[in-house]
Amino acid sequence: YLFIMSVEMFMGLFGGLGLFIYGMVMMSNSLKSIAGDRMKRLLEILTNNRVLGILVGTIVTMIIQSSSTTTVMIVGFVNAGLMNLMQAIGVIMGANIGTTITAQLIAFNITQISPLAIAVGAGMFLFARRNKTKQIGSVILGFGILFTGIAFMSDAMAPLRDHEGFKSLLVSFSRNPILGVLAGFVLTAIIQSSSASIGLLQALAISGAFNNIPGVSPFALTVPILLGENIGTCVTAMISSIGTNITAKRAAFIHFSIKVIGTVWVLIVLGIV
């Protein structure tokens, strides 16, 4: 019986995660198609001003729903000489802001409207004649699929609320925040998407898995994992910098440094360490 429950839980978890990632990629690709090459031109033209660079990085990442993609693009621009290191830093900082939009959407927990979004998006994608309308339908469809995946993950992980082994693991994370940071880092490095790993963490929270654990604050427990996921998203940019020039490597390293320094600062300020 326990084996069957475990299999069902993992099927629901990975099936939901698959839907989440597929929906996110569908939204990202459709939004990139709508925006066209204008995003690249924005990055090349508007980044001479640091404040504008942060704004551009935020907007572009909000559109493509992936700070990793934005950062890899920036590393490529720096390597090609289209952007200097100071310009790159501004855009990278903006990308770190823009990537939070997906998490904010999930936090609203609007999974109830996901069937409607799927119906509307599928209708527009299948029956619209104009290509742009089809792409907008694809964005809405991806939005619905993303939230359906969150619902699947949340339902699949609901049994963990009463699982003593899982509670013991969470207690160990709460006693040693570095373990939580490491767990978040490894998870994002494997999935290669901080939005997906943070979505997984939020689905756990929605399922109530972090509630009612004696002596453990859900906030103190989840923040280190979240910060570790934030660092894990640097792996893609670090890999993309292999074989590039020294300036591009510095851009990728600065991206990593910003995340690590931010993590240490937040842990100290919140009194978690």
Accessible surface in RSA format (square Angstrom, percent):
REM  Atomic radii and reference values for relative SASA: ProtOr
REM  Chains: A
REM  Algorithm: Lee & Richards
REM  Probe-radius: 1.40
REM  Slices: 20
REM RES _ NUM      All-atoms   Total-Side   Main-Chain    Non-polar    All polar
REM                ABS   REL    ABS   REL    ABS   REL    ABS   REL    ABS   REL
RES TYR A   1   192.49  89.9 153.46  87.3  39.02 101.5 116.63  87.6  75.86  93.5
RES LEU A   2   138.99  77.4 136.29  97.5   2.70   6.8 136.41  95.8   2.58   6.9
RES PHE A   3   155.90  78.0 148.08  91.7   7.82  20.3 153.27  92.9   2.63   7.5
RES ILE A   4   101.94  58.0 101.01  75.3   0.93   2.3 101.94  73.4   0.00   0.0
RES MET A   5    66.20  34.3  61.34  40.6   4.86  11.6  58.39  49.6   7.81  10.3
RES SER A   6    47.71  40.3  45.53  60.8   2.17   5.0  18.46  39.3  29.25  41.0
RES VAL A   7    59.12  38.9  55.50  50.2   3.62   8.7  58.99  51.3   0.13   0.4
RES GLU A   8   108.84  62.5  98.82  74.8  10.02  23.9  37.90  73.3  70.93  57.9
RES MET A   9    33.77  17.5  29.35  19.4   4.42  10.5  28.54  24.3   5.22   6.9
RES PHE A  10    97.39  48.7  96.97  60.1   0.42   1.1  97.23  58.9   0.16   0.5
RES MET A  11   133.97  69.4 119.51  79.1  14.46  34.4 110.42  93.9  23.55  31.2
RES GLY A  12    19.31  23.8   0.00   N/A  19.31  23.8  18.65  51.2   0.66   1.5
RES LEU A  13    23.28  13.0  23.28  16.7   0.00   0.0  23.28  16.4   0.00   0.0
RES PHE A  14   121.84  61.0 112.79  69.9   9.05  23.6 113.16  68.6   8.68  24.9
RES GLY A  15    36.41  44.9   0.00   N/A  36.41  44.9  31.98  87.8   4.43   9.9
RES GLY A  16     0.00   0.0   0.00   N/A   0.00   0.0   0.00   0.0   0.00   0.0
RES LEU A  17    18.62  10.4  18.62  13.3   0.00   0.0  18.62  13.1   0.00   0.0
RES GLY A  18    37.70  46.5   0.00   N/A  37.70  46.5  33.22  91.2   4.48  10.0
RES LEU A  19    58.78  32.7  57.02  40.8   1.76   4.4  57.54  40.4   1.24   3.3
RES PHE A  20     0.00   0.0   0.00   0.0   0.00   0.0   0.00   0.0   0.00   0.0
RES ILE A  21    55.27  31.5  55.27  41.2   0.00   0.0  55.27  39.8   0.00   0.0
RES TYR A  22   122.01  57.0 118.01  67.1   4.00  10.4  87.73  65.9  34.28  42.3
RES GLY A  23     0.00   0.0   0.00   N/A   0.00   0.0   0.00   0.0   0.00   0.0
RES MET A  24    13.53   7.0  13.53   9.0   0.00   0.0  13.53  11.5   0.00   0.0
RES VAL A  25    69.10  45.5  67.78  61.4   1.31   3.2  69.10  60.0   0.00   0.0
RES MET A  26    31.75  16.4  25.94  17.2   5.81  13.8  31.33  26.6   0.42   0.5
RES MET A  27    13.51   7.0  13.51   8.9   0.00   0.0  13.36  11.4   0.15   0.2
RES SER A  28    12.42  10.5  12.42  16.6   0.00   0.0   6.70  14.3   5.72   8.0
RES ASN A  29    74.16  51.1  71.37  69.0   2.79   6.7  25.23  60.7  48.93  47.3
RES SER A  30     9.69   8.2   6.43   8.6   3.26   7.5   3.43   7.3   6.25   8.8
RES LEU A  31    41.30  23.0  40.38  28.9   0.91   2.3  40.38  28.4   0.91   2.5
RES LYS A  32    67.18  32.8  62.89  38.6   4.28  10.2  30.73  27.7  36.45  38.8
RES SER A  33    63.93  54.0  37.09  49.5  26.83  61.8  17.44  37.1  46.49  65.1
RES ILE A  34    43.09  24.5  32.47  24.2  10.62  25.6  35.30  25.4   7.79  21.1
RES ALA A  35    14.36  13.2  10.33  15.9   4.03   9.2  14.14  19.9   0.22   0.6
RES GLY A  36    36.51  45.0   0.00   N/A  36.51  45.0  29.35  80.6   7.16  16.0
RES ASP A  37    96.63  67.7  89.65  89.2   6.98  16.5  15.42  36.3  81.21  81.0
RES ARG A  38   128.82  54.1 127.70  65.1   1.12   2.7  53.16  72.7  75.66  45.9
RES MET A  39    11.10   5.7  11.10   7.3   0.00   0.0  11.10   9.4   0.00   0.0
RES LYS A  40   100.75  49.1 100.75  61.8   0.00   0.0  44.38  39.9  56.36  60.0
RES ARG A  41   124.65  52.3 124.38  63.4   0.27   0.6  51.70  70.7  72.95  44.2
RES LEU A  42    64.38  35.9  62.51  44.7   1.87   4.7  63.84  44.8   0.54   1.4
RES LEU A  43     0.00   0.0   0.00   0.0   0.00   0.0   0.00   0.0   0.00   0.0
RES GLU A  44    70.39  40.4  55.25  41.8  15.14  36.0   9.52  18.4  60.87  49.7
RES ILE A  45   112.51  64.0 100.87  75.1  11.64  28.1 105.43  75.9   7.07  19.2
RES LEU A  46    59.88  33.3  57.04  40.8   2.83   7.1  59.49  41.8   0.39   1.0
RES THR A  47     1.67   1.2   0.88   0.9   0.80   1.9   0.00   0.0   1.67   2.5
RES ASN A  48   119.87  82.7  91.48  88.4  28.39  68.4  33.34  80.2  86.53  83.6
RES ASN A  49    75.66  52.2  68.56  66.3   7.11  17.1  17.05  41.0  58.62  56.7
RES ARG A  50   149.74  62.9 144.53  73.7   5.20  12.4  52.47  71.7  97.27  58.9
RES VAL A  51   114.32  75.2 113.48 102.7   0.83   2.0 113.49  98.6   0.83   2.2
RES LEU A  52    69.07  38.5  69.05  49.4   0.02   0.1  69.07  48.5   0.00   0.0
RES GLY A  53     0.61   0.7   0.00   N/A   0.61   0.7   0.61   1.7   0.00   0.0
RES ILE A  54    53.75  30.6  53.75  40.0   0.00   0.0  53.75  38.7   0.00   0.0
RES LEU A  55    93.08  51.8  90.32  64.6   2.76   6.9  93.00  65.3   0.08   0.2
RES VAL A  56     5.30   3.5   4.59   4.2   0.71   1.7   5.30   4.6   0.00   0.0
RES GLY A  57     0.00   0.0   0.00   N/A   0.00   0.0   0.00   0.0   0.00   0.0
RES THR A  58    19.55  13.9  19.55  19.8   0.00   0.0  17.45  23.4   2.10   3.2
RES ILE A  59    71.11  40.5  71.11  53.0   0.00   0.0  71.11  51.2   0.00   0.0
RES VAL A  60     0.22   0.1   0.22   0.2   0.00   0.0   0.22   0.2   0.00   0.0
RES THR A  61     0.00   0.0   0.00   0.0   0.00   0.0   0.00   0.0   0.00   0.0
RES MET A  62    77.15  40.0  70.31  46.5   6.84  16.3  61.22  52.1  15.93  21.1
RES ILE A  63    46.23  26.3  43.71  32.6   2.53   6.1  46.23  33.3   0.00   0.0
RES ILE A  64     0.19   0.1   0.14   0.1   0.05   0.1   0.14   0.1   0.05   0.1
RES GLN A  65    10.10   5.6   6.96   5.1   3.14   7.5   1.44   3.1   8.67   6.6
RES SER A  66    29.58  25.0  25.94  34.6   3.64   8.4  19.14  40.8  10.44  14.6
RES SER A  67     2.37   2.0   0.83   1.1   1.53   3.5   0.04   0.1   2.33   3.3
RES SER A  68    11.55   9.8  10.72  14.3   0.83   1.9   9.03  19.2   2.52   3.5
RES THR A  69    49.10  34.9  43.08  43.7   6.01  14.3  26.18  35.2  22.92  34.6
RES THR A  70     0.00   0.0   0.00   0.0   0.00   0.0   0.00   0.0   0.00   0.0
RES THR A  71     0.15   0.1   0.05   0.1   0.09   0.2   0.15   0.2   0.00   0.0
RES VAL A  72    51.83  34.1  48.94  44.3   2.89   7.0  48.94  42.5   2.89   7.8
RES MET A  73    33.11  17.1  23.03  15.2  10.08  24.0  31.96  27.2   1.16   1.5
RES ILE A  74     0.02   0.0   0.02   0.0   0.00   0.0   0.02   0.0   0.00   0.0
RES VAL A  75     1.77   1.2   1.77   1.6   0.00   0.0   1.77   1.5   0.00   0.0
RES GLY A  76    35.94  44.3   0.00   N/A  35.94  44.3  31.06  85.2   4.88  10.9
RES PHE A  77    19.47   9.7  19.47  12.1   0.00   0.0  19.47  11.8   0.00   0.0
RES VAL A  78     4.62   3.0   0.17   0.2   4.44  10.7   0.17   0.1   4.44  12.1
RES ASN A  79    62.18  42.9  46.79  45.2  15.39  37.1   0.14   0.3  62.04  60.0
RES ALA A  80    71.32  65.6  33.77  52.1  37.55  85.4  45.80  64.5  25.53  67.6
RES GLY A  81    63.78  78.7   0.00   N/A  63.78  78.7  31.32  85.9  32.46  72.7
RES LEU A  82    94.57  52.7  72.78  52.1  21.78  54.8  77.24  54.2  17.33  46.6
RES MET A  83     7.74   4.0   0.79   0.5   6.95  16.5   3.78   3.2   3.96   5.2
RES ASN A  84    84.04  58.0  76.82  74.2   7.22  17.4  38.07  91.6  45.97  44.4
RES LEU A  85    41.04  22.9  39.11  28.0   1.93   4.9  39.11  27.5   1.93   5.2
RES MET A  86    90.94  47.1  89.33  59.1   1.61   3.8  67.82  57.7  23.12  30.6
RES GLN A  87    20.99  11.7  18.63  13.6   2.36   5.6   8.22  17.5  12.78   9.7
RES ALA A  88     0.00   0.0   0.00   0.0   0.00   0.0   0.00   0.0   0.00   0.0
RES ILE A  89    34.38  19.6  34.38  25.6   0.00   0.0  34.38  24.8   0.00   0.0
RES GLY A  90     4.94   6.1   0.00   N/A   4.94   6.1   4.43  12.2   0.51   1.1
RES VAL A  91     0.00   0.0   0.00   0.0   0.00   0.0   0.00   0.0   0.00   0.0
RES ILE A  92     0.12   0.1   0.00   0.0   0.12   0.3   0.12   0.1   0.00   0.0
RES MET A  93    83.91  43.5  81.02  53.6   2.89   6.9  67.55  57.4  16.36  21.7
RES GLY A  94     0.00   0.0   0.00   N/A   0.00   0.0   0.00   0.0   0.00   0.0
RES ALA A  95     0.05   0.0   0.05   0.1   0.00   0.0   0.05   0.1   0.00   0.0
RES ASN A  96    29.62  20.4  21.70  21.0   7.92  19.1  17.92  43.1  11.70  11.3
RES ILE A  97    94.50  53.8  91.81  68.4   2.69   6.5  94.34  67.9   0.16   0.4
RES GLY A  98     0.82   1.0   0.00   N/A   0.82   1.0   0.06   0.2   0.77   1.7
RES THR A  99    18.72  13.3  11.33  11.5   7.38  17.6  12.11  16.3   6.61  10.0
RES THR A 100    61.48  43.7  59.11  59.9   2.37   5.6  50.36  67.6  11.12  16.8
RES ILE A 101    55.24  31.4  55.24  41.2   0.00   0.0  55.24  39.8   0.00   0.0
RES THR A 102     3.06   2.2   2.89   2.9   0.16   0.4   1.47   2.0   1.58   2.4
RES ALA A 103    21.33  19.6  18.94  29.2   2.40   5.4  19.89  28.0   1.45   3.8
RES GLN A 104    98.45  55.1  98.26  71.8   0.19   0.5  24.71  52.6  73.74  55.9
RES LEU A 105    48.89  27.2  48.89  35.0   0.00   0.0  48.89  34.3   0.00   0.0
RES ILE A 106     1.01   0.6   0.59   0.4   0.42   1.0   0.59   0.4   0.42   1.1
RES ALA A 107    66.89  61.5  34.01  52.5  32.88  74.8  41.97  59.1  24.93  66.0
RES PHE A 108   134.00  67.0 112.25  69.5  21.75  56.6 116.70  70.8  17.30  49.5
RES ASN A 109    61.07  42.1  53.79  52.0   7.28  17.5  14.22  34.2  46.85  45.3
RES ILE A 110    50.87  28.9  49.63  37.0   1.23   3.0  50.73  36.5   0.14   0.4
RES THR A 111    25.56  18.2  20.18  20.5   5.39  12.8   4.41   5.9  21.15  32.0
RES GLN A 112   140.03  78.3 112.43  82.2  27.60  65.7  69.05 147.0  70.98  53.8
RES ILE A 113    81.54  46.4  79.23  59.0   2.30   5.5  81.16  58.4   0.38   1.0
RES SER A 114     5.34   4.5   5.08   6.8   0.26   0.6   0.26   0.6   5.08   7.1
RES PRO A 115    86.46  63.0  77.50  70.6   8.96  32.6  81.64  67.4   4.83  30.0
RES LEU A 116   118.04  65.7 112.38  80.4   5.66  14.2 116.45  81.8   1.58   4.3
RES ALA A 117    10.17   9.3   5.87   9.1   4.30   9.8   9.91  14.0   0.25   0.7
RES ILE A 118    53.95  30.7  53.95  40.2   0.00   0.0  53.95  38.8   0.00   0.0
RES ALA A 119    63.68  58.6  45.23  69.8  18.45  42.0  54.14  76.2   9.55  25.3
RES VAL A 120    67.36  44.3  59.35  53.7   8.01  19.3  66.48  57.8   0.88   2.4
RES GLY A 121     0.00   0.0   0.00   N/A   0.00   0.0   0.00   0.0   0.00   0.0
RES ALA A 122    27.62  25.4  27.18  41.9   0.44   1.0  27.62  38.9   0.00   0.0
RES GLY A 123    25.24  31.1   0.00   N/A  25.24  31.1  22.50  61.7   2.75   6.1
RES MET A 124    51.31  26.6  45.76  30.3   5.55  13.2  42.78  36.4   8.54  11.3
RES PHE A 125    90.14  45.1  89.15  55.2   1.00   2.6  89.15  54.0   1.00   2.9
RES LEU A 126   113.30  63.1  89.92  64.3  23.39  58.8  91.76  64.4  21.54  58.0
RES PHE A 127   164.03  82.1 138.08  85.5  25.95  67.5 143.34  86.9  20.69  59.2
RES ALA A 128    20.96  19.3   6.17   9.5  14.79  33.7  16.55  23.3   4.41  11.7
RES ARG A 129   235.26  98.8 201.19 102.6  34.07  81.1  76.45 104.5 158.81  96.2
RES ARG A 130   166.02  69.7 159.60  81.4   6.42  15.3  67.10  91.7  98.92  59.9
RES ASN A 131   100.32  69.2  93.29  90.2   7.03  16.9  34.21  82.3  66.11  63.9
RES LYS A 132   106.43  51.9 102.86  63.1   3.57   8.5  51.52  46.4  54.91  58.5
RES THR A 133    39.99  28.4  39.69  40.2   0.30   0.7  25.93  34.8  14.06  21.3
RES LYS A 134    60.21  29.4  60.17  36.9   0.04   0.1  41.85  37.7  18.36  19.6
RES GLN A 135    37.71  21.1  36.38  26.6   1.33   3.2  14.08  30.0  23.63  17.9
RES ILE A 136    72.07  41.0  71.85  53.5   0.22   0.5  72.07  51.9   0.00   0.0
RES GLY A 137     0.00   0.0   0.00   N/A   0.00   0.0   0.00   0.0   0.00   0.0
RES SER A 138    12.07  10.2  12.07  16.1   0.00   0.0   3.25   6.9   8.82  12.4
RES VAL A 139    25.45  16.7  25.45  23.0   0.00   0.0  25.45  22.1   0.00   0.0
RES ILE A 140    50.90  29.0  49.58  36.9   1.32   3.2  50.90  36.7   0.00   0.0
RES LEU A 141    24.41  13.6  24.41  17.5   0.00   0.0  24.41  17.1   0.00   0.0
RES GLY A 142     0.00   0.0   0.00   N/A   0.00   0.0   0.00   0.0   0.00   0.0
RES PHE A 143    39.10  19.6  39.10  24.2   0.00   0.0  39.10  23.7   0.00   0.0
RES GLY A 144     0.00   0.0   0.00   N/A   0.00   0.0   0.00   0.0   0.00   0.0
RES ILE A 145    22.25  12.7  21.98  16.4   0.27   0.6  22.25  16.0   0.00   0.0
RES LEU A 146     4.15   2.3   4.15   3.0   0.00   0.0   4.15   2.9   0.00   0.0
RES PHE A 147     1.25   0.6   1.25   0.8   0.00   0.0   1.25   0.8   0.00   0.0
RES THR A 148    30.33  21.6  29.68  30.1   0.66   1.6  28.36  38.1   1.97   3.0
RES GLY A 149     0.00   0.0   0.00   N/A   0.00   0.0   0.00   0.0   0.00   0.0
RES ILE A 150     1.41   0.8   1.41   1.0   0.00   0.0   1.41   1.0   0.00   0.0
RES ALA A 151    30.81  28.3  26.85  41.4   3.96   9.0  30.81  43.4   0.00   0.0
RES PHE A 152   100.73  50.4  95.49  59.1   5.25  13.7  99.07  60.1   1.67   4.8
RES MET A 153     0.00   0.0   0.00   0.0   0.00   0.0   0.00   0.0   0.00   0.0
RES SER A 154    11.37   9.6  10.74  14.3   0.63   1.5   3.89   8.3   7.48  10.5
RES ASP A 155   106.84  74.8  92.50  92.1  14.35  33.9  30.12  70.9  76.72  76.5
RES ALA A 156    13.62  12.5   2.07   3.2  11.55  26.3  12.75  18.0   0.87   2.3
RES MET A 157     4.90   2.5   4.90   3.2   0.00   0.0   0.56   0.5   4.34   5.8
RES ALA A 158    22.24  20.4  21.46  33.1   0.78   1.8  21.56  30.4   0.68   1.8
RES PRO A 159    57.43  41.9  40.54  37.0  16.89  61.4  51.09  42.2   6.34  39.4
RES LEU A 160    21.98  12.2  21.92  15.7   0.06   0.1  21.96  15.4   0.02   0.0
RES ARG A 161   111.46  46.8 107.24  54.7   4.21  10.0  21.33  29.1  90.13  54.6
RES ASP A 162   115.00  80.6  96.99  96.5  18.01  42.6  31.75  74.7  83.25  83.0
RES HIS A 163   100.65  55.0  95.32  66.3   5.33  13.6  70.09  72.2  30.56  35.6
RES GLU A 164   121.45  69.7 117.52  88.9   3.93   9.3  65.03 125.8  56.42  46.1
RES GLY A 165    42.40  52.3   0.00   N/A  42.40  52.3  31.56  86.6  10.84  24.3
RES PHE A 166    30.63  15.3  25.83  16.0   4.80  12.5  29.84  18.1   0.79   2.3
RES LYS A 167    37.07  18.1  37.07  22.7   0.00   0.0   9.91   8.9  27.15  28.9
RES SER A 168    71.39  60.3  61.55  82.1   9.84  22.7  36.35  77.4  35.04  49.1
RES LEU A 169    89.45  49.8  84.50  60.5   4.95  12.4  88.88  62.4   0.58   1.6
RES LEU A 170     4.74   2.6   4.74   3.4   0.00   0.0   4.74   3.3   0.00   0.0
RES VAL A 171    30.05  19.8  30.05  27.2   0.00   0.0  30.05  26.1   0.00   0.0
RES SER A 172    42.32  35.8  38.03  50.8   4.29   9.9  37.26  79.3   5.06   7.1
RES PHE A 173    30.46  15.2  28.73  17.8   1.73   4.5  28.73  17.4   1.73   5.0
RES SER A 174    32.85  27.8  11.40  15.2  21.45  49.4   8.70  18.5  24.15  33.8
RES ARG A 175   197.07  82.7 162.83  83.0  34.24  81.5  61.35  83.8 135.72  82.3
RES ASN A 176    64.61  44.6  63.20  61.1   1.41   3.4  15.63  37.6  48.97  47.3
RES PRO A 177    16.38  11.9  16.27  14.8   0.11   0.4  16.38  13.5   0.00   0.0
RES ILE A 178   106.61  60.7 106.44  79.3   0.17   0.4 106.44  76.6   0.17   0.5
RES LEU A 179    74.04  41.2  72.32  51.7   1.72   4.3  72.50  50.9   1.54   4.2
RES GLY A 180     0.43   0.5   0.00   N/A   0.43   0.5   0.43   1.2   0.00   0.0
RES VAL A 181    19.88  13.1  19.88  18.0   0.00   0.0  19.88  17.3   0.00   0.0
RES LEU A 182   100.04  55.7  98.07  70.2   1.96   4.9  99.86  70.1   0.18   0.5
RES ALA A 183    35.08  32.3  21.44  33.1  13.64  31.0  30.52  43.0   4.56  12.1
RES GLY A 184     0.17   0.2   0.00   N/A   0.17   0.2   0.17   0.5   0.00   0.0
RES PHE A 185    60.37  30.2  60.37  37.4   0.00   0.0  60.37  36.6   0.00   0.0
RES VAL A 186    68.66  45.2  67.82  61.4   0.84   2.0  68.66  59.7   0.00   0.0
RES LEU A 187    54.61  30.4  52.46  37.5   2.15   5.4  54.25  38.1   0.36   1.0
RES THR A 188     0.04   0.0   0.02   0.0   0.03   0.1   0.02   0.0   0.03   0.0
RES ALA A 189    26.24  24.1  17.31  26.7   8.93  20.3  17.60  24.8   8.64  22.9
RES ILE A 190   130.39  74.2 105.52  78.6  24.87  59.9 111.64  80.4  18.76  50.9
RES ILE A 191    34.93  19.9  12.57   9.4  22.36  53.9  18.97  13.7  15.97  43.3
RES GLN A 192    73.94  41.3  57.28  41.9  16.66  39.7  44.01  93.7  29.93  22.7
RES SER A 193    20.68  17.5  16.94  22.6   3.75   8.6  16.94  36.1   3.74   5.2
RES SER A 194     6.64   5.6   4.79   6.4   1.85   4.3   1.42   3.0   5.22   7.3
RES SER A 195     9.40   7.9   3.40   4.5   6.00  13.8   5.77  12.3   3.63   5.1
RES ALA A 196     0.00   0.0   0.00   0.0   0.00   0.0   0.00   0.0   0.00   0.0
RES SER A 197     0.00   0.0   0.00   0.0   0.00   0.0   0.00   0.0   0.00   0.0
RES ILE A 198    26.74  15.2  26.74  19.9   0.00   0.0  26.74  19.3   0.00   0.0
RES GLY A 199     0.03   0.0   0.00   N/A   0.03   0.0   0.00   0.0   0.03   0.1
RES LEU A 200    21.42  11.9  21.42  15.3   0.00   0.0  21.42  15.0   0.00   0.0
RES LEU A 201    15.52   8.6  14.13  10.1   1.39   3.5  15.43  10.8   0.09   0.2
RES GLN A 202    34.05  19.0  32.61  23.8   1.44   3.4  20.77  44.2  13.27  10.1
RES ALA A 203     0.00   0.0   0.00   0.0   0.00   0.0   0.00   0.0   0.00   0.0
RES LEU A 204    23.98  13.4  23.98  17.2   0.00   0.0  23.98  16.8   0.00   0.0
RES ALA A 205    50.09  46.1  36.23  55.9  13.86  31.5  37.50  52.8  12.59  33.4
RES ILE A 206    67.49  38.4  36.81  27.4  30.67  73.9  44.37  31.9  23.12  62.7
RES SER A 207     6.72   5.7   0.00   0.0   6.72  15.5   6.12  13.0   0.61   0.9
RES GLY A 208     9.89  12.2   0.00   N/A   9.89  12.2   7.92  21.7   1.97   4.4
RES ALA A 209     0.62   0.6   0.00   0.0   0.62   1.4   0.00   0.0   0.62   1.6
RES PHE A 210     5.50   2.8   4.80   3.0   0.70   1.8   4.80   2.9   0.70   2.0
RES ASN A 211    73.41  50.6  68.57  66.3   4.83  11.6  13.80  33.2  59.61  57.6
RES ASN A 212   140.31  96.8 108.08 104.4  32.23  77.6  39.45  95.0 100.86  97.5
RES ILE A 213     9.10   5.2   1.74   1.3   7.36  17.7   2.00   1.4   7.09  19.2
RES PRO A 214   118.99  86.7  94.11  85.8  24.89  90.5 106.68  88.1  12.32  76.6
RES GLY A 215    90.96 112.2   0.00   N/A  90.96 112.2  45.24 124.1  45.72 102.4
RES VAL A 216    16.57  10.9   2.74   2.5  13.83  33.3   4.92   4.3  11.65  31.6
RES SER A 217    57.20  48.3  45.82  61.2  11.38  26.2  37.52  79.9  19.68  27.6
RES PRO A 218    58.82  42.9  58.47  53.3   0.35   1.3  58.72  48.5   0.11   0.7
RES PHE A 219   119.43  59.8 113.86  70.5   5.57  14.5 117.99  71.5   1.45   4.1
RES ALA A 220    33.32  30.6  31.53  48.7   1.79   4.1  31.53  44.4   1.79   4.7
RES LEU A 221     1.43   0.8   0.06   0.0   1.37   3.5   0.46   0.3   0.97   2.6
RES THR A 222    25.99  18.5  25.96  26.3   0.03   0.1  12.79  17.2  13.21  20.0
RES VAL A 223    14.84   9.8  14.56  13.2   0.28   0.7  14.84  12.9   0.00   0.0
RES PRO A 224     1.46   1.1   1.46   1.3   0.00   0.0   1.46   1.2   0.00   0.0
RES ILE A 225    15.38   8.8  15.38  11.5   0.00   0.0  15.38  11.1   0.00   0.0
RES LEU A 226    69.57  38.7  69.53  49.7   0.04   0.1  69.53  48.8   0.04   0.1
RES LEU A 227    19.32  10.8  19.22  13.7   0.10   0.2  19.32  13.6   0.00   0.0
RES GLY A 228     0.00   0.0   0.00   N/A   0.00   0.0   0.00   0.0   0.00   0.0
RES GLU A 229     0.28   0.2   0.28   0.2   0.00   0.0   0.00   0.0   0.28   0.2
RES ASN A 230    47.92  33.0  47.91  46.3   0.02   0.0   7.04  16.9  40.88  39.5
RES ILE A 231    15.50   8.8  15.50  11.6   0.00   0.0  15.50  11.2   0.00   0.0
RES GLY A 232     1.51   1.9   0.00   N/A   1.51   1.9   0.00   0.0   1.51   3.4
RES THR A 233     3.61   2.6   1.32   1.3   2.29   5.4   2.73   3.7   0.87   1.3
RES CYS A 234     0.88   0.7   0.88   1.0   0.00   0.0   0.88   2.2   0.00   0.0
RES VAL A 235    32.87  21.6  31.47  28.5   1.40   3.4  32.87  28.6   0.00   0.0
RES THR A 236    34.85  24.8  33.68  34.1   1.17   2.8  32.06  43.1   2.79   4.2
RES ALA A 237     0.07   0.1   0.07   0.1   0.00   0.0   0.07   0.1   0.00   0.0
RES MET A 238    71.57  37.1  66.43  44.0   5.14  12.2  66.94  56.9   4.63   6.1
RES ILE A 239   101.26  57.6  96.29  71.7   4.98  12.0  96.94  69.8   4.32  11.7
RES SER A 240    36.17  30.6  12.98  17.3  23.19  53.4  24.22  51.6  11.95  16.7
RES SER A 241     8.57   7.2   8.57  11.4   0.00   0.0   0.00   0.0   8.57  12.0
RES ILE A 242   131.42  74.8 112.58  83.9  18.84  45.4 113.72  81.9  17.70  48.0
RES GLY A 243    75.33  92.9   0.00   N/A  75.33  92.9  38.42 105.4  36.91  82.7
RES THR A 244    25.20  17.9  14.47  14.7  10.73  25.6  16.67  22.4   8.52  12.9
RES ASN A 245    64.28  44.3  51.98  50.2  12.30  29.6  40.31  97.0  23.97  23.2
RES ILE A 246   109.34  62.2 103.25  76.9   6.09  14.7 104.32  75.1   5.02  13.6
RES THR A 247    44.76  31.8  44.76  45.4   0.00   0.0  19.66  26.4  25.10  37.9
RES ALA A 248     0.00   0.0   0.00   0.0   0.00   0.0   0.00   0.0   0.00   0.0
RES LYS A 249    82.31  40.2  78.34  48.1   3.97   9.5  65.56  59.0  16.75  17.8
RES ARG A 250   128.90  54.1 126.18  64.3   2.72   6.5  29.83  40.8  99.06  60.0
RES ALA A 251     0.00   0.0   0.00   0.0   0.00   0.0   0.00   0.0   0.00   0.0
RES ALA A 252     0.42   0.4   0.42   0.6   0.00   0.0   0.42   0.6   0.00   0.0
RES PHE A 253   117.36  58.7 117.34  72.7   0.02   0.1 117.34  71.1   0.02   0.1
RES ILE A 254    40.65  23.1  40.65  30.3   0.00   0.0  40.65  29.3   0.00   0.0
RES HIS A 255     0.58   0.3   0.58   0.4   0.00   0.0   0.03   0.0   0.54   0.6
RES PHE A 256    63.81  31.9  63.81  39.5   0.00   0.0  63.81  38.7   0.00   0.0
RES SER A 257    26.97  22.8  23.81  31.8   3.16   7.3  21.87  46.6   5.10   7.2
RES ILE A 258    50.18  28.6  44.44  33.1   5.74  13.8  47.08  33.9   3.10   8.4
RES LYS A 259     4.61   2.2   2.13   1.3   2.48   5.9   3.83   3.4   0.78   0.8
RES VAL A 260    49.34  32.5  49.34  44.7   0.00   0.0  49.34  42.9   0.00   0.0
RES ILE A 261   119.37  67.9 116.57  86.8   2.79   6.7 118.70  85.5   0.67   1.8
RES GLY A 262    28.47  35.1   0.00   N/A  28.47  35.1  28.25  77.5   0.22   0.5
RES THR A 263     6.15   4.4   5.07   5.1   1.09   2.6   4.95   6.6   1.21   1.8
RES VAL A 264    76.87  50.6  76.09  68.9   0.78   1.9  76.87  66.8   0.00   0.0
RES TRP A 265   158.84  63.7 155.39  75.2   3.45   8.1 134.56  71.7  24.27  39.4
RES VAL A 266    37.51  24.7  36.86  33.4   0.66   1.6  37.51  32.6   0.00   0.0
RES LEU A 267     6.99   3.9   6.99   5.0   0.00   0.0   6.99   4.9   0.00   0.0
RES ILE A 268   108.48  61.7  97.76  72.8  10.72  25.8  97.85  70.5  10.63  28.8
RES VAL A 269    89.15  58.7  57.92  52.4  31.23  75.2  64.64  56.2  24.51  66.5
RES LEU A 270    82.94  46.2  53.35  38.2  29.60  74.4  57.73  40.5  25.22  67.9
RES GLY A 271    58.60  72.3   0.00   N/A  58.60  72.3  27.48  75.4  31.12  69.7
RES ILE A 272    29.55  16.8   8.28   6.2  21.27  51.3  13.55   9.8  16.00  43.4
RES VAL A 273    91.77  60.4  35.22  31.9  56.55 136.3  69.51  60.4  22.26  60.4
END  Absolute sums over single chains surface
CHAIN  1 A    13339.8      11391.6       1948.2       9627.9       3711.9
END  Absolute sums over all chains
TOTAL         13339.8      11391.6       1948.2       9627.9       3711.9
